[in-house]
Amino acid sequence: MSKQGAVYVVWGKVDKTILDRSIASLKAHHPDLPVHIEHLPDEATLLDKARLLDFTPFEETLFLDMDTVVMGNLDFGFRKGREVGLALCICECPWARRYGGLAGDVVEYNTGVMFFTKKARPVFEAWTDLVGHLDSSIVFQAGGDYVKMPLNDQAGFAKAIDDTGFVPYVLPLNWNFRPRWHKSWFGPLKVWHDYAPVPDALAQNNARQADPNAIIGFAVLRDE
């Protein structure tokens, strides 16, 4: 088993250009990091992400959604994943009660970028069990209408964290930047998480801010 590596999970009709973009961005910063792509049956869903611990061939795993772009060195994330067992960001919407089966102030995490080891097995086992019966439907506003999404993996993950009492290492939004909702930040971004391309001005600013001697600056995402 390789010590460190990255895992992607794909199913159904995959936009290979998006997946290739993500892998190329990862290789630009970690050229020697092995990559495993787990191909699931076409009928798979987001809920199958709960089985990530079974999918990974690595001791220390970085999971990336295919619509991510790596923008910097990720060694710190790997280190925190190794030390704690699980490192990730809180979701742009932190209220897990937006799902049909949850209530109260349970925190929702974004599972699109995760560093983990087998130390987090209790979370993954609880997550795998929960996705089989928890109501993970969500109603959200799209334009002037309300739309219902029938299922989502993050509901079960949030409850698994809450039920097990596992305390993950929480990374700042720079490690899972969601440009539709995150509009300002400090310093360099580590992972851009969106199908849209990284704006040129942002990429240039990121390169400047990634210099260890740079003065950490405030940035705002502007429409191009």
N, C-alpha and C positions, 0 to 999 in steps of 0.2 A: 504493500500500500504506500503510495506517495504521501509525504507529510502534508504538503499544502497543495491546494488546487481550487479551481473555480468550477461551478456546476450551473448549467442552464437546463431548464425543463421545457420541452416543447411538445405540442400535440396539434392535430388538425392541420389546417392550411397555414403554413408558416411563411412569413415574409423574410426570405433568406437575406435580403439586403440589410434589413434591420438587425438580424442576428449577427451577420458578418460585421456590421458597423460596431456592435458592442464588443465582439471578440477582438477585432483589430485595435480598438481603443484600449482594451485590457493589455494586449500584447505590447502596445507602445510603451507602457509603464512597467510591465512585468513580463518581459519576453520569454522567460524560462518557466513561467507558471503553467502547469498542465491544465487543460480544459476538458471537462466531461460534459457531453450533451446527452441528457436522458430523454429518449424518444418514447412518448406514451401513445397508447391507442387513440384514434381519432375521437372517440367518445369521451375521452378524459375531460376533466374540468379543473377549475382553479382549486377545488377541494383536494385534488391529488397532490398538491404541493406539500401537504401535511406529512407525506412520506419521504421528505427530503433526506432524513438521516439514513434511510434504506437505499436511496439513490446514490449517495456520494461514495466514491472509492478512496476518499482522502481522510487523513486524520484531522486536518484543519481545513474547513471548507468556507469558501466565499460563494454564496448563492447570488446570482444576478438575474433579474428579469431581463428579457431579451431587448427591451426598449431603453436600456441604460447605456450611457457613455462614460467610461472611466476617464477622469481628467487629472489624475495625480497618483502618486505612490500610495499604496494601501497597506503598508506594513503595520501601521498603528492599529488599523482595524483587525488585522490578523492577530496582533499581540493581545488585544483586549478580548477577542474571541477565545484565544488560548487560555488567558488568565481566568476569565469569568465563565466561559462556556458558550456565551451568546452575546453578540454585540450588534445593535441595529438602531434605527431611528424611530421616534414616535411619529405616527401618521400625521399628515397635514390636517386631517380631522381627528382629534384625539379622543372623541367621544364614541366608545364602542356601543353605547346604548342606541345608536342609530340603527342597529340591526334588530330584527324581529325577536330574537331569542335572548337579548341582553338588556340589562337595566342598570341604573345607578351610575357611578362615576368610573367604571372600568375603563382603563386606558387602551386605546387602539394603537398598535404599532404598524409600521409599513414593512411588509415582508418581502419587498422587492429587492432589498439589499441586506444580506445577513451574513455575518461571520459566526461560525459555530463549530463546536466539537461535540464529542459524545458526552461531555459533562451536562449538556442540555437534553439528554435523552428523556428525562421525565416530562419536559415540555412537549417534545415531539410525540411521545406516546399519548399524552393527554390530548394533544391537538388532533392526532389521527383518530382517536376515539370520538371526540366531540363533533368532527365534521360529518359523522354518520347520522347524527340526530338533531344537532342544534339548528334552529331556524336562523340562517345567515342571510335572509333576504333583506333588502334595503330599498327604501323609497327616497329618491333624490330629485331635485329640481333640474330640469334641462330646458333652458329657455323659459318659456311661460308655462310649461307643462311639468307634471310630476310623473316620473318613470320608476318602475319597480325592477330592480335587479334581483333575480331569483336566488342567487347564492354568491358567497364571497369567502375566500379562505381566511381573511383577517379576523372575522368574528370568532371562529374557533381558536385561533392563535391567541387572541386577547383573553379569552376565558381560560385557556390552558395556562397562560402566565399567571392569571389571578388565582386559579384553583391550586396550582402547585406551589405558589409563593416564590417561584424562581425570580431572582432579581437580575435582569440583563444589564449589560453596560450600554447606556444610552448615548449614542453618538449625536452630535449636532446636525442640523439640517444640511450642512455642507456635504455630508456623506450620502445623502439621498435627496438631492435637490429636485423639487417638483415645480417647474416653472409656471404651471397653470395657477398655482396657489402661492408659492414662495416668490416674492418680488424684491426682496432685499436681503443682504447677508454681509458678513465680514470675511475678508481673507479669501484664500483659494477654495474653490469647490473641488470635491473629490469625485463625486458621481452625479452626472446629469441624468435625470430619469424622466424621459419623455420621448415620444416618437418624432417630435420636431427636431431639426438640426440645432446644434449649439450655435448661437449667434457669434459672428466673427469678433465683435467688440468684447463679448464676454470671454471668449477663448483667449484673446490678447490680454485682457485684464488678469485672467487666471494665470497665464504664464508669468506675468510680472509678480503677482502675489505669491506664486509658488517658490520664489527665491527666498531662501532662509533668512536673508538679510533685509528683506523688504519690510517696510512699515505696514502693518496690517491696516487695510483700508476698508471703508464702507462702500458697498456697491448697490446699485438699483437696476433691476431688469427693465429695459425700455423696449417698446415695440419697435421693430425695424421696418 
